[in-house]
Amino acid sequence: MSRLRLALLGCGGIGARHLTAAARLPETFEIVGCCGRDPDRTAAFAAVHGGAAYTNFDGLLDAARPDVLIVATPPYARTGEAECAAARGVHLLIEKPIALDLDTAQRMITAVDAAGVKAANGFMYRFGDAVGRWRDMAAAGETGPVGLFAGSYHCNALHARWWRVRERSGGQILEQVIHLIDLVRVFMGEPDSVYARAANLFHGATPDYDVEDVSAVVFGWDDGRLATLNASNAAIPGQWLKAWQVVAERGTGRFEDWNTAILTRTAPEVVEERVAGTTDPFVAQLADLAEAIRADRAPRIPLAEGAATLRLALAARAAADARREIRLDHAV
């Protein structure tokens, strides 16, 4: 079977991560092009990761003729490229968040549905071995329902210039904590309300930095279940500390990351299982998209899932702005 021609839009750090993953699937993908705004930087990027360098998106589509396009531009910079590629029959992997507002997200979904292409959203935590093992246990009825999810995301970096501006990144809740919000949906389903607080406590004197650097979010269900998330961008420099715990009726999970966890069944007897997986979730999500294309099925995380998680992240940010609890409408 011929390889899928793969192109990248957005030659930054996360784009490099995706193409490094694609290089680990040489029988599945052929990297044919990279598109960025700066000619020199794009050429240097392509020299490392493969494919031809382009600074014009239409030129990329015309000359490279990709089967699959990875959209790894910052969310503010997505101005119809995904929709254009879909209309030309190109399958998509779009980095999270899919957009900064639900209207834009819905336009992408509508374009993909109209074109009949496969499109995935990059919530790669779902592909981790520890996450998958818990989901298998839950599906087998071993854990019972989850009553509490407690997650945290802590770092300390200035990141890219666009990241520090809420209008461009959406802030830490939309850009980073959204991964944990997605896991809340995976482990517990759709909540009924959200309350949040957020502040910029430590970067007030940093030029062009107006996003939150501390936040706390509480999702609630009318039946009493809870999910709590806390985050900061003032923790240990050079470290991205992400962890979460789930407490279920008959099981508890302590996750160090997507691959590593201690999963304990607490009834009818206590049985502890340690998961130390090695799956690269970036590789796994690309492999899933390729399989979806060839088997003519939906990818594991279609754009509608990305939009549903975005809806919760936007609601959390709105609750923080309003400093009050917000009821959630489950329609995307």
N, C-alpha and C positions, 0 to 999 in steps of 0.2 A: 504494500500500500504506500502511495506517495506521501511524502512529508507535507505538513501544513506550513504554508509560508507565513511567517510571523513578523509583525512590525511593531514598533514601540513609538508612542507619542508621549514625550516628556522625559528628557535625558538627565534626570536627577538621581538621587540616592535610591529611591524606591524603584525607579525604572531599572537601575543597575541590578537591583535585587531580583527583579523579575527575569531579566535576561540571563543572569547567572543560573537561575532555576531552569530556564528553557535550554541552556547549554547542557544540562544534565539529562535532557530528553532528546538526544541527537537523532534517534530514529523516528521521533514524532514531529519535531519542529525544525524548520530551516529559517534562521534569522535573516531577513532580507532588507530591513531598513530601520533607521532611527531618525526621528524628527524632533528638532528643537529650535529655539529661536536664535541662538548664538552660533554662527557658522563654525568658528574655531572650536568651541567647546563640544559641539555636536560631532564634528569630524573626529576629535580626540576620543569621544565616547564610543563612536562606531568602530574606531580602530581597535579598541579594547574588547568590545562586546560583539562585534560582527555586523554585517549588513552595510548598506550604503547610507551616507549621511544626507539628510534633507532638512531644509529650513522652511519649506512650503508644504503644507499638509496635502493639498490637492496633488502636488508633485509626487509625494510619497505614495498616494493611492494609485496614481496613473502609472508610475514607473516601477514601483516595487510589487504591485499587484498582490497585496497580502490576502491570505485567507482569514487571518486572525489579527486583530489589533489590540494591544494593551494600552489603555488610556491611563497614564501615570502623571498627568499634569496636576497641579494644585486645583482644588475644586473651583476656585474663582475663575480659573482660566479655561474652563470648559464652555465653549461658545458654539456648540452645535456639531463638533467634530464627530462625536459618537453617532449622532443621528445621520450625519452625512455618510459615514462608513457603513452603517447598517443598510442604508438605502442602496448601497452598491454591493450588497451581499456579503459584507465582511462581518465575521463573528467577533465578539468583544469580550474582553476582561477589563472592567472599570474599577480603579482603585476606590476604596472607601474614603470619605463618604461619597456616595454616588453624585451628590450635588449639595448645595447650601440651602435649598428650599424644595418643597414638595412639588411645586409646579414644574420646575426644571427636571426633577426626577421622573415625573409622570410623562413629560415629553419624550424622555429617553425610552421609557418602557413602551410607549405608544409606537415610537419609530421602530423599535426592535420587533414588536409584535406584527406591525404592518409588513416588515421586510421578511419575517420568518427566519431570522438568524438566531443563533444561540448567543446569549449574553450573560456573563457572570459578574458578581460583585465581590470585591476582594476581602471578605471576612475570613481570613485564612485560619484563625484560631479554631474554627470548626473542624479542620482537617487534622488536628493533633491527635496523637494516639491516646492520651489520657482522656481527652474530651470524648473521643469515640468509644472508649471502653465504658465510661459512665453511661453514655447513651445506650449501649448494648445492655448494660445491667438494668437500666430503667425500662427498656423495651421488654425485657424478660420478666419484669415484675419484681425484681430483686430489691429495689430501693424504696418503692412507694413514692408518693408525690413529694416534691421539694417544697419545704416551707420557708426556707431562708437561704438567700444568696448574699454573700458579703465579699465585695471585690475592691481592689485598690490598684492605682496606677500612679507611680511616683518617678519623677525624673528631675533634672536640673540642667537645662540647656537653653540657649537663645534660639536654637533651630534656625530655619531659613527666615529671611525677612518677611516673606508672605505669611508665615506661620504665626507671627507675633501680632498680626492685625486681624481683628475679628471679622471684618468685612470680607477678608480674603480666605481665611481658614475656618471660620466658624468658632474658633476658640478651642481650648483643650477638650471640652466635653464632646464637641463634634469631631475633633481630629484624632483624639487618642482614646478617651473614655468610651467612645462609641463601640470599640471592640468589646468591652465588658458589657455594655448595654445589649449588644448582639447576643452575648452569652446568656444574659438574663432571659431573653426570648427563647433561646435554645433549651435552657434547663427548666424554665417555668411557664412559658407561654406569654400571652399578652396581659400586661397589668391594667388596672382600672384607674389608677391615679398616680401622680408624681409630685413630690415636693423637693425643692433644691435650694441651696445657697452657694454663692460663688463670689470671689473677690480677687483683685490684684493687690496682694499685700506686699510683695517683695520687689516688684519691677516698676514701681511708679516713676522712678527717675530714669528708666531706660527709654531712650527715644523710640517712638513708633512701636511701643509695646502696650496694647490695650486689651489683651485677652486675660482671662482669669489665670491665676497661678495656684489657687486653692479652691476646691469645690467638694460638695457632698450632695448626694442624690439619694432619695428614698422612693422606690416604686412600691405601690401597695395594691393588693387585690381585695376585693370586697369580702372574700372568705377568710381574710386575716393574714394571708401570706405576705412576706416582705422581701425586698431586695435592697441592699444598701451599697453604695459606691462612694469611695473617696479618692481624691486625686490631688496632686500638687506638681508644680514645676519649680520647686525650691528644695529638693531633697539632695541626693548624693550626685555630684557631677560625674558624667560619664557612665551612669548606670540607669537602666530603664527597668524599674522594679514593678512587675505585674504579678498579681496573685489573686486567688479567689477561693472561697470555701462554699460548699453547699451542704445544707443539712436537710435530709429527707426523713420520711417516716421510719424507714428501715436501713438508712445508709447515710454516711457522711463522706464527703470528698474534700481533700485538702490539696489544691492545685498550686504547684510552683510555676507552672507554665502549661502550654497546651499539650506537651508531651509527658510531663512529669507530675505525678500525684500519688498520694496515699488514699486509697479508696477502701472504706471500712463498712462492711455490712454489719449492722448492729442488732439484727433480729433474724431468725430465732436465736442465733448465737453470734458472738463477735468474731468476724473473720476479716483480717486485714490483707489487702493486696497492694503491692507497690508497682506502679507503672513507670517505666523509664524508657520511653519510646525514642526513636531516632528519625521519625518522619520529618522531612522538610515540607512545611505546609505550602510554601510557594510552589514547590515542584508538584505537590499533590493537587493543588487547585488547577494548575495548567493541564495536568494529566486528565483531570476530571472534565475540563472543558473540551479537550481533544476527544475524549470518549463520547461526550454528549453530542459533538458534531457528527461523529462517525456512526453513532447508534441512533441518531435523530431523537434524542431525549433532552429534557431540560437539564441544565447543569445543577449541581447540588445547591448552589446559592444564586438563584436567578435575580435579576434586577429588582423584581417585586419584593424580594426579601430585603435587599439593601434599602429600598424605600421605606419598608415597614420599620426597620431599625432606625433609619434617619428620622422618622416621625417621632419616635420616642426620645431621641437625642434632642431634637428641636423643642419638644415639650419640656424636657428637663431644663434646657437653657431658658425657656420662657418662664418656667416656675422660679428659677433663680433670679431672673430679672424682676419678677413680680413679688418675690418673697412670699409665695403662698402655694398651697396645694392646687393642682390643676387636674380636673377630670379628663380622661382620655377618650377620644373618639377613635374606635378601632378601624375606621376606614382610612386607607392611605390617601 
